[in-house]
Amino acid sequence: MKIESYACGTWTAGSDDGVEVRNAINAESIGWVSSKGLDFADMLDHGRNRGGPALRQMTIHERANMLKALARHLLDKKQAFYAISAKTGATRADSWVDIEGGIGTVFAYSGIARRELPNETFAVEGNTEQLSARGTFVGRHILTPKHGVSLHINAFNFPCWGMLEKIAPSLIAGVPVIVKPATVSCYLTEAMVREIIASGLLPEGSLQLICGRTGDLFEHLDEQDSVTFTGSASTGRMLKSHPNIVANSIPFNLEADSLNCSILGANAAPGTPEFDLFVEAVAQEMTVKAGQKCTAIRRTIVPGDHVEAVLEALRTRLQNIPVGDPSAAGVRMGSLVGTDQVADVWEAVDRLADNSEIVHGGKRDFDVVGADRDKGAFFPATLLYCDKPFATDEVHSVEAFGPVSTILPYRSTDEAIELARMGRGSLVGSLVTADEGEAARVVLGTAAWHGRILVLNSDCAKESTGHGSPLAPLVHGGPGRAGGGEELGGSRAIKHYMQRTAVQGSADMLTAITRQFTTGATLKTGPIHPFRKTFDELEIGATLITHRRTVTEADIVNFGCISGDHFYAHFDEVAAKDSLFKKRVAHGYFIISAAAGMFVDPAPGPVLANYGLENLRFIEPVGIGDTIQVRLTAKQKIWKAKRPDEDRASGVVVWDVEVKNQRDETVAVYDILTLVERADDSCTASQH
């Protein structure tokens, strides 16, 4: 059997026997992997010229909804993926992280994009910058999809999650992808890509797959392409320094394995909840995926007084985690991904043992449940102890990428911080403590060396996702040894695949380009109230200038009685004179309530509901006798898909509101959002 690649719309097997991949449990042959015969230049052209244009025609929300449908489809097919995942040596729990964790990340990115980004083919970022004294020259940043391909080179440990967490933000950004999984576990990635292609949900050319070597692929990349790499630091550095990457300044995001640490707080003594949480976390990170996680705990940093207690507790836990065939009853830790990996981990353990003592496991003769130890890629959970962590470098530079961790003692918080830093850059560190002062000191002392820090105690333990779980809203990456890159992090990851461009010009020009009203642009006033227009009829810049209203003492008193807000600046004449206002002033919330009364058209019409209020700022106080007037301008239109439970199609309109006083001074600015009826539900957002 040959594991195939998906290139230029066709499933293709390599033209030679290539590399044989085997079942990690019993060494049975799964198939042969080769990319020989693939034309990598054609693959890039196919992505750029077929997949890219199709994605860029869609709005960000349409791309996000496409991925939501894809995630649902993959979830329906998950049992087939679980069956294949078992061949990698993964238990059911391990596979859940990879398969359903990956699918969940796609769901998460679909939601992030629809919440945080506009329903346009591009995005606008930040506020308008006034670049001239009179405001006729302004600037703003836009984000547009790059016209290239994102190449994702993934590690062997998460064949599904590693692919899905990268392709989701790229496809939402409008950039097609080429996925290159690690050869040893690529058969699981191939199975999932087959299902993605078969679903018909993605435009042709938006996803391609390389099983095997990358050949001369790097030589055909150009300045519109990007590369993400997950794996060893040495391989990542080699690829990042490829002459074509350097010559064309091609973005290269590197996420490398790191010597992550977990610190037991000084006061988390045996018998405390935090002590038990620490032991549980270390044991879990050693044994989930058989320790084959880039976020696993490699250095276990413990107060010197608690070393023996931690060691005994970890021994007890690890002894109760049987190793073997994941399908056998009672097995809680499977195998490594392959025999080559077993050899690599034994070599690393031998190097660590030169300056550390093996205190649990570490023997080649160990029990395996339901399988032949000599045929499978099994490795025993192994714990070492280094009594002089400041006098040796190996424990801070050698990583055994398996179920292996080393206990390091410390005598003071400063020593714990220094040991954490000696990893020279980590994806994640954790601290288990109930002491808030200790937490602040350790986090601020180690943050510059870590991409993520978990502070765990009994307050958050039940809902914590744990030390080793990257999450879609938060960045995943780290400095130094960890590669210096960032993945995930919510909309940050989507923006990674887009070009940020500063656009300068007049307010009218920027309004036309960004499809958002820019302060200073020409106002479109007319006899029809903007609230009387449907979503389709409303133009950006449509404006209402209201009548004026003079604020009275009765307004302030009545609002205070209704709201219950009797703050002295509104009611105490004497105290108000000593305040920063120097007089009694109206409630800020009265001003925006009065403004609503001035610009709202009360009769039934296309405006269905108030959807929210954002970016509120009170600029100047309004006193008794001041007169206010409101400008209401259609700032942005967001096309919204009609849900099955809705009887009317609608869109969201963002209105720019500015309240001024009789001296033409701005007293308040904010955005309000309304649901506005759409007259036509037959077209998609990208047609608006």
N, C-alpha and C positions, 0 to 999 in steps of 0.2 A: 504494500500500500504506500502511496506517495501523498505526503501532506502538500496541499496546493496553495498557490498564491492567487490573489484576485487582482488582475492588472488589465487596465484599459477595457473594462467591461467583460472580461473572460476569466474563468477559472483555469489556471495553468499549472501543470506539474513541471518541476525542473527536468532538464534533459539528461541528467546523470543520476547515479544512486545517492549521492550526497551523504548526509549524516543520518545515522539511524537513531531514532529516539525510542526509549523503552519505558515500560510501566515501572514506576518507582517502587512498587511493592513486590513484584515478582519477576521483574526483568524481562517480561514478555515483550516482543517487538510490537510497537505501535505503528511505525511507518518510517519512511525516509524523507528527509527534508533537503531541498535544494532550490536555489533561485537561479541556477544556471539557465541561460536562454532568455531571461527577462530583459527587456529593453527599458532601462531605468529612465532614460531621456524621454521615451514615449510615455512612460507613466506620469512623469512630471507634466508633460505637455497635456496629457489627458485631464489631469486634475486642474491645471490652470485654464484650459480652453473649453472644457466641458463642465466640470463640477463647479468651478469658481463662478462663471456667469450665472448658472442656475441658482446658486445660493444667494448671490448678490441681488438677484431680482426679488428675492423674498425679504420681508421686513424681519426685524429681530424677533418680534413676537411670533411670526409665522414659523421661523426656524425653531423657536423654543417649543411651540406646539407640535411641530414635527418630531422633536426629540421626546416630548411627553408621550406621544403615540408609540414611538419606538420603544420606550421604556416599558410601557404596558405590554407590548408584543413580546419583548424579551422575558418579562416576568411570567407570562403564560407558558413559555418554553423552558423554564428554569430547571425542571427535573432532568432534562437531557443534558444540561450543562453539569449538574451535580454528578451524574454518572461518569462523565468524562473527567471531571476534576479529581475524582477518587484515584485515577491513574497517576496523578502527580504526587500522590502520597498524602493528600489533604484529608482531614476528617470532615464530617458534615459541618461542624462549627467553623472550621477553616474555610471551607467552600462558601459558606454563607457570607463571610466577610468579603470574599472575592467576587462572588456572583451577585447576590442581592445587595451587597454594599455598593458594588459598581453601578447596578441598575438604580439604586436609591440616589446615587450621586447625579445620574442623568435627570431624574425627577427633580432633584434639588436645583440643578442649573436651569431647568426649564422655568421653575418658579422665580429664581433670582432674576433672570432676564426679563420676565414679564412684570416683575415688581419694580425693578431699579432702572431699566433702560426703556427708551421710547419705542413706540411701534412704528419705526421708520427703518429704512435700509442702512442708516448710519446713526451715530449718537452724538449728542452735544454735551460737552463737559465743562463744568464750572460756570461762573458768572461772567457777564459781559465786562470787559475791561475798558474804561474810558481812557483814550490815548491822547486826547487833546482838551484844551481848556473849555471850548464851547460844546464839546460832545459830538462834533460832526465826524470824528474819526475814532472808531472803536475796534475792539478785537475780541475774539472768542475762539475756543478750541473745539474742533470737531474730531470725531473718530470714524474712520472709514475702513472697510475690510481690505486687507492687503490682497493684491492680485497674484498671489503665489499659492504655494502648498505648504502645509505644516507637516513635517516629518517627525513621527514619534517613535523613538527607539526605546523599547520597554524592557524591564527586568523580568526574570523568570518567575519571581515569587507570586505575582498577582496577574495572571494572564488575562483576566476579565476586567477587574477594577483598574489596573494600570492603563488599559486601553480606554475604557469608558470615561475615566476622570479627565483624560486629555482631549478626547475627540469632542466631548460635549461643549466645552467653551469655544473650541475652534469652529465647530459647525455653527454655533449660535452667532459667532462673530462674522460668519459668511465665508470662511476659508476652508477649502477641501483638505482632506488628510490622507497621508500614507502611513500605515501602521506597520512597524517592524518589531514583532515580539521576539523574545529570546527563543532560540531554537529548541531548547530542551523541553519547553512546555507550550510550544506554539500550536500544537494540535488542539488545545482548548480554545485559544484565540481564534483559530481557523473555524471551529464549530460555531462560535458566536457570530463571527463576521458572515458566515454562510447564512445564518438566520436573519441578520440585518439586511443583507442583499436580497434575500428571498421575500422579505416583508414588502419591498417596493416602496418604502416610505422615504428613502433618501434619493435625491437626484443622482443619476448616473455620473460617476466621476468624483463624487464628493467623498467617497471612502474607497481606498485600495489597500491591499495587504501584501506584504513581502514575507514569505516564510523562507528563511535561509540568509545568505550573506547579502550585504548591500552593494557589493561590487564597486562600480564606478559612480554610484548614485551621487555621492558628495560633489563630484566634479561638475555635475549638471545643475546644481542649485544656484539660484541667483538672489539678488537683493530683496525680492518680494517674498522669498521663502523664509521659513523659520524651522528650527530644530529643537526638539526637547529630548533629553536623554535621562534615563534612570538606570543606575547600575553602579559599577565600581568606579572609584575616583580616578584610577589610572586610565581606564578605557575612556572615561568622559573627558579627561584632559587631552588625551591623544586626538579624539574626534574634534574637540573644540579648537584645537590648534591646526586643523586641516587648512592648507594654503587657501583653498577657495572660500572657506568660512571667514578667514581673516581678511582676504582681499576684498570681499564684497560686504563685509560687516554684517553677515547674516546672523540674526538673533539666535543664540544658543542657550537654552535653559538647562542647566545641569543640576540634577538631584542625585547625590552620591550617598552610598552607605556611610553611616557615621557611628562613632562610639558614644551612643546616647547613655545618659546616666539617670539614676533615680536616687534621691537623697532622703534618708530617714532623718526627720527632725530631731534635734538634741533632746527634746522633752517627750518624744514619742516612745516611751519606755514599754517594755513587755507588760501586757495587761491593759494597755490603752487601745481604744478602737483604731487609732492611727497606726499602731504597730502591726495589728492584724491586716489592715488595708495594705500596708507596705509589702508585707510578705506575700499576700495574695496577688498583688500587682506584679511583683518580680517573677513569681512562679508562672503566672499567666503569660507574661511577655517572653519567658524562656521557652514555653511549650506551644503556644498558638503558632500555627504554620511551622511547627518544629523549630521555632526561633528564626525562621527565614523571613524576617521583616526588616526593612530599612529603619524602622522606628523601635526595634526591640531594645530592651535594657541590656547593655553590654557591661556597664560599670555600676555596681551596687554600692553606694557610698553610705557608710553606717558609722554612728558614734562608736568609738572604741569600746566603751563600756557595754554596748549591746551586741557586739559581734557574735559572741557565742550563742546568744538567744536567737538572733536572726539566722545563723547557720543551722541551728537545730530545727527551727520552725520551717526553714526552706527544705531541709532534708526530708522532714516528715511529709511535706506537701508533694515534693517531687517523687518520693517513693510510692505515692498513691496515684500516680499518673502513668498507667501502663502504656508501653510503646508497642506498636504493631500495625497490622492491617486494619485500616479504619472501619472495615465492614465487620470486624470481629467484635463480639460483645465485650464491653468494658474498656475498649481501647480509647484513650483520650489524647494521644499524640501519635501522628503518623510518621512518615519517613521524610527525609530530605528529597529534593526533586530528582536527584540522580546520583550515580556512584562517583562521578567526577566531583560533585559537591561534597560528598563524604570525605574524599581524599583531601580536599582543600580545608575542610574544617579540622580534620585530624592534624594537618600540618600546622594550622594556626594554634590549636590547643598545645601542641608540643612546644611551640615557640613561647607561648604564655607560661608554660610550666617551667621554663628556665628560671623565672624569677617569681613564680607564684606556686602555691601548693594546691594540688587537686584535692578537694575536700568532699566531693560527691561526684559519682559517675567517673567519666574519663577513662573507662576500661573498655577494651575491644570485645571482651567477653561479657555480654549482657543479655537479658531475657527479652524476647520479642514474641508478642501474642499473635497467633494465627498466620505466621509467615516465616519464611526462611531468612534468618539474619544475613546470611552470606550472599543471598540473591538480591534482596531489597536494599534500598539506600537508607538504612536505619542508622540513627546516631543516638547515644544515650544523653539524657539531660545531665549537663556537667557544670559543676560549680567550683570555682577556684578562689583562693584567698591570697592576697598580696599584702604582707605585713608592712612593707615599706614602699607605699605608692609614690612617694616623692623621689625615691632613689632609683626608679626603673622607668624606662620609656615604653617598653613593650605593651604594658597594660593600657597605655594611652595612644598606641599607634597600631596595634595588631587587632584585627577584628576576626573572630571566628563566627562566620555567618550561619549559625545554627543554634541549637538549644544550649548556649554557653553564656555564662556571666561570671564576673569576678568581683568579689567583695573587697572593698577598700575602706580601711578605718580612717576616721578623722578625730581630732582632739578639740577643735573649736569651729565655730561657724566660718571664720576666715579660711580655715583649712578646707572645709567642705566646698566653699566657693572656688578656691584655687583648684581643687581636684576636678570640679565640673569644667572649669576653663581649660584644663590640660587636655581635654578631648580635641581642642583646636577647631571647634566648630561642629555643632550637632543639629540634627533635624528636630530633636525634642529632648527636653529634660523634664523631670518631675520632682516635686518636693512633697513629702507627706508629713504634715504638721498641723497642729491645732493652734499654734502660736502665730498670731497675725504679724507681730513685730519681726519674728524670724523669717516669715514668708516674704515680707517686704524687703528685708535685707538681702536674702538669697536671690530673689527674682531680679532686683535691680543690680545685684552684683554679677549675675550670670547672663542676663538677657542679651548682651552684645555677642555672646557665643552660641546663641540658640535661636532657631526659627520659631519654636513654640515651647511654652512652659506650662505644665499642668501643676496646679497646687491642689492637692487632694486632702480632704479631711472628712469626718463623719457627716458634716452638713451636706455635702454634695455627692457623697459616694454612691448613693443609690441611683442617681441619675447620670453620673459621670460616664462618658464613653471610654474612659481609660487613657492610659499613657500612650498607647501605640496606635490610636485611631485618628488619622487625618480626616477633617470634616470640610465639606464644601464651602461653608462661609468663611473659614479661616485659612490663612496661608499655610502651605506645606513646602518646606524647604529650609535651608539653613546656611550660615556663613562658613567660610573656611573649608575644612575637610568635607563638609556636607554639600559643597558644590557652589554655594553662593547664589542659587536660583530660587524661584518661587513658583509654586503651582497652586491651584485652588484659590482660596481667598475671595470667594464671591465673584462680583463683577470684575475684579482686578484680572482674573484669568482670562475673561472674555476680551478685555481691552488689550491683553498681551498680543493678540493676533490682529489687532487693528492699528492703523497709523494715526498717531495724534498729530494734528496739523493746526497751527495758529492761523486764523483767517482774519485779515484786517480790511476795513473799508468803512463805508457809511452805514448808519443804522438801518437804512432801508435795504441796502445790499445784504447785510448780515441777516436781516429778517427773512429775505427771500431765500437765502442759501440754507439757513438752519431750520426754516419753517417754524421758528419761534419768534415772537415779538421781541424786538430789541428796543430798550428805552431810547427815545430820541427819534424813532422811526415815525413816518407819517401816520397820523391817526385817521381811521376811516369812520367818520361819523355820518349819520343819516337819520331820516325820520323814523325808521323802524328800530325799536328797542332790540339790542342783541339777543335778549332772552326770548324774543319771539321767533328766532330763526332756528331751523333744525341744524343738526350737526353738519349735514351736507351743504347747507346754504351759508353757514357762518364762515367768514373770512378771517384769517389771522390779521390782527390789527383793528378789527371792528371795535368801536369805542363808544362808550356812553359817558358824557360829562353831566353829572347830576345837578340838581338845584342845590342851594346853600342852606345850611341850618346853623343857627346861633345856639350855643350851649348855655343853658341856664342853671341856676342853683337848684331849681326843682328837678332838672334832669339828673344831677348828681345825687340828690337826696333819694329820689325815687329808685334809681338804679341800685344804690346802696341798700335800700330796704328790700328790694327784690332779690338781690344776690347775696345779701348778708355780709358784704364787704364794707366795713366801716373803718378802713385804714385812716390814720390821722391826717394824711395828706389830702384826703377828700372831705373831711368833716371838722377838723380842729383848726380854726383860723389862726390861733396863736402859735401852735406847734408848726403849722404849715409855713409860717413866715421864717422859721429857723431851718426849714428843710432845704434841700438843694433846689426846690422849685420856687421858693420865696413867696408862694401863694397857694391857695386851695386849687386843686386841679381835678379834672374829670378822670374817672376810671379808664384805663386803657381799653378794657373790654367793653365799656360803654361806647367808646369811639368806634370800634369795629361793629358793634351791634347797630349803632346809629347809621353807620355807613351802609350796612346791609339794608336797612330800611329805606335808604335813599336810592340804592341802585336796583333793588328787586322789583320786578314787574309782578304784581300779585295775582294776575289772572292765570288760569290754567294755560299751559303751552308746552313747547318742546322740552323745557328744562324739567327733568323728572325729580331730581334730588340734589341736595348738597352732598358732595362726596368727601370733602375734607378741607383743611386749611393748613398751609405750609409757609415757612420762611417769614413768620411774623416778626416785625421789628417796630417798636415805638421810638420815634426819632425825636420829637419835640413834645413838651407837655401842652395840654389844652386846658385853659382856665375858663372861669365863668365869664361869659361875654365874648369869647372867641367864636369865630364862624368857620365852619368846615365845609369842604366840597370834595367830591369823590370822582376819580377817573377810573372807569372799569374798562379793561381792554382784553380782547381774546388773545391769549399769549401762545397757546399750544393746543393742538387737537390730537387726541390719542384714540385711534380706531379700536373698538372693543368687540370681540366676537360675541355673538348672541348665544347665551346658554339655553339649554332645553327648557329650563324652568322660567325663563323670561318671556313675557308676552310682547315686549317691544325691543327692537334693536336699538342700541345706544352707543355713544362714545363718550369719552371723558374730555371735557374742555377745561383747560387751565386758564384762569383769568388773572391778569396782573391788576392789582388794586393799589391805588395811591390816594391817600387822604391828605389834603393840604388845608392850611388855615388862611385867614384873610390877608396875610402878608406873603402869600404864595410860598410858604415854607412847608416842606413835607413833614407831617406829624406821624404818619404810620404807612408802612408798606407791607404787603403780604400777597400770597397767591391763594385763591380759592379754587376748588375743583368741583365741577358739577357734572352730573350725568345728563346728557342731552340726547333726545331721540334722534335716531337715524332714519331717514326716509327710505333708504335703499339698502337692503340686506343681501343683495345678490352678488356684490363684488367683494373682493378681499382687500385687506389693508394696503397691500402694495399697489393697488390700482387707484388709491386716493392721492 
